[in-house]
C-alpha cells in the first residue's frame, strides 16, 4: 500500500514558497492555529506551513521548539543541503542566519577616550572619608557583643503576642 505523506497533500507552489522562505531566512515561526487562513509571513495557509515543517522535522532537516502556542523552526545543516538541492541553488547562496553581519570600524561609545570626556564634565570624584560602608582600621565585621534579637511570634505584619520577659 502506498503511504501518502502530508507533504504530498500540500500543493507544490505552496510547498515551494515555504521552502524558499525557510531557506532565505534560516528560521521560521508559525502560530499553532490550524484554522488560520494565511500564515503571517508566507502567502499560504498556516496549516500547510506547520505540516510541511513537521515533515521536514521528522526527517531531521529542521529543529522544532514549541513555546507559548508558537512553533519555532530552525534549519539544520542537513536541511540546508536538502533545500539547496530541492530549490536548485548554488553553494554560494546561504540563509540570512548564516551571514555574519559587518561591524562598523568605529569603537562603541564609552571606549577610546570616553573616561576623559566624562571626567571633564563632572569633575574628579572627591574621596570619601568615613563615608558609606567604610570599615574602621582593625575592626572586624559583625554584630556587637551586646546585640540580642528577640522574636515575638506571629506572621507577617499582623499583631504578635506581647514580648515575654
C-alpha positions as a printed Julia matrix, in Angstrom:
165×3 Matrix{Float64}:
  0.0    0.0    0.0
  1.28   3.46  -0.91
  1.96   5.72   2.08
  0.84   9.32   1.46
  2.78  11.96   3.39
  1.35  15.31   4.39
  3.89  16.91   2.07
  2.18  15.34  -0.96
 -1.13  16.84   0.09
  0.29  20.36   0.03
  0.2   22.0   -3.41
  3.67  22.2   -4.95
  3.66  26.01  -5.38
  2.77  26.46  -1.69
  5.47  23.98  -0.66
  7.95  25.91  -2.81
  7.0   29.21  -1.1
  7.52  27.6    2.33
 10.87  26.06   1.39
 12.12  29.29  -0.24
 11.2   31.33   2.84
 12.82  28.81   5.2
 16.0   28.73   3.11
 16.16  32.53   2.77
 15.67  33.22   6.49
 17.07  30.05   8.08
 14.3   30.18  10.69
 10.51  30.2   10.61
  7.8   30.89  13.19
  4.23  29.57  12.92
  1.34  30.1   15.31
 -0.36  26.93  16.48
 -3.66  27.71  14.78
 -4.61  25.14  12.17
 -7.63  27.17  11.03
 -5.69  30.37  10.34
 -6.42  31.18   6.68
 -2.99  32.7    5.98
  0.46  32.49   7.55
  1.78  35.84   8.8
  4.93  35.82   6.59
  4.15  33.43   3.72
  1.25  33.73   1.3
 -0.19  30.27   2.06
 -2.34  28.53   4.68
 -0.87  28.27   8.15
 -1.8   24.56   8.19
  0.37  23.97   5.12
  3.33  25.67   6.81
  3.0   23.63  10.0
  2.55  20.31   8.18
  5.38  20.93   5.69
  7.76  21.76   8.52
  6.51  18.83  10.56
  7.54  16.64   7.62
 10.96  18.3    7.44
 11.35  17.85  11.21
 10.62  14.12  11.03
 13.47  13.77   8.52
 15.87  15.84  10.67
 16.02  18.85   8.34
 14.67  21.34  10.89
 14.76  21.57  14.68
 11.41  22.38  16.29
 10.87  24.32  19.51
  7.34  24.9   20.83
  6.61  27.71  23.26
  3.56  29.83  24.1
  1.43  28.4   21.27
  4.07  29.1   18.6
  6.28  26.69  16.68
  9.86  27.86  16.15
 11.7   26.03  13.36
 15.46  26.26  12.79
 17.17  24.87   9.71
 19.81  22.18  10.38
 22.94  21.69   8.22
 21.3   18.59   6.66
 18.18  20.64   5.94
 20.32  23.33   4.34
 21.79  20.78   1.94
 18.37  19.26   1.24
 16.71  22.61   0.48
 19.66  23.74  -1.62
 19.22  20.62  -3.76
 15.39  20.84  -3.79
 15.43  24.51  -4.85
 18.38  24.01  -7.27
 20.52  26.69  -5.65
 24.33  27.08  -5.87
 26.56  26.52  -2.84
 27.33  30.26  -2.54
 23.74  31.08  -1.56
 23.21  30.79   2.21
 20.36  31.7    4.61
 20.3   35.06   6.36
 21.11  33.43   9.7
 24.42  32.13   8.28
 25.63  35.53   7.09
 27.88  37.36   9.55
 26.95  40.99   9.99
 29.57  43.57   9.11
 30.59  45.62  12.11
 31.48  49.23  11.76
 35.07  50.16  12.49
 34.07  52.91  14.92
 34.52  51.89  18.55
 31.42  51.73  20.75
 30.59  54.75  22.86
 32.34  54.8   26.19
 35.53  53.29  24.85
 38.57  55.08  23.48
 38.6   58.28  25.45
 35.15  58.13  26.99
 36.51  58.4   30.53
 38.37  61.65  29.9
 35.29  63.26  28.42
 33.12  62.2   31.33
 35.73  63.34  33.87
 35.84  66.8   32.3
 32.09  67.21  32.51
 31.58  66.05  36.07
 34.91  66.81  37.6
 37.03  64.42  39.64
 35.47  62.36  42.38
 36.02  63.52  45.93
 37.49  60.89  48.25
 35.11  59.51  50.86
 36.16  59.94  54.42
 34.23  57.85  56.88
 31.54  57.6   54.27
 29.15  54.9   53.29
 30.33  51.37  54.12
 33.83  52.33  55.19
 35.48  49.97  57.65
 37.42  51.31  60.51
 41.01  50.17  60.86
 41.33  46.9   62.76
 37.55  46.39  63.15
 36.03  43.13  62.0
 32.54  42.97  60.56
 29.62  41.54  62.52
 27.15  42.48  65.21
 28.35  43.92  68.52
 28.56  41.58  71.51
 25.54  43.09  73.32
 23.23  42.54  70.31
 20.37  40.21  71.31
 17.49  39.92  68.82
 14.06  38.98  70.14
 11.4   37.11  68.2
  7.78  37.64  69.14
  5.89  35.07  67.07
  3.05  35.89  64.71
  3.08  36.03  60.96
  3.79  38.87  58.59
  2.56  42.29  59.56
 -0.12  41.0   61.89
 -0.21  41.7   65.59
  2.03  39.38  67.53
  1.87  38.38  71.17
  3.35  40.58  73.91
  7.08  40.02  74.46
  7.87  37.62  77.29
 10.19  38.95  79.95
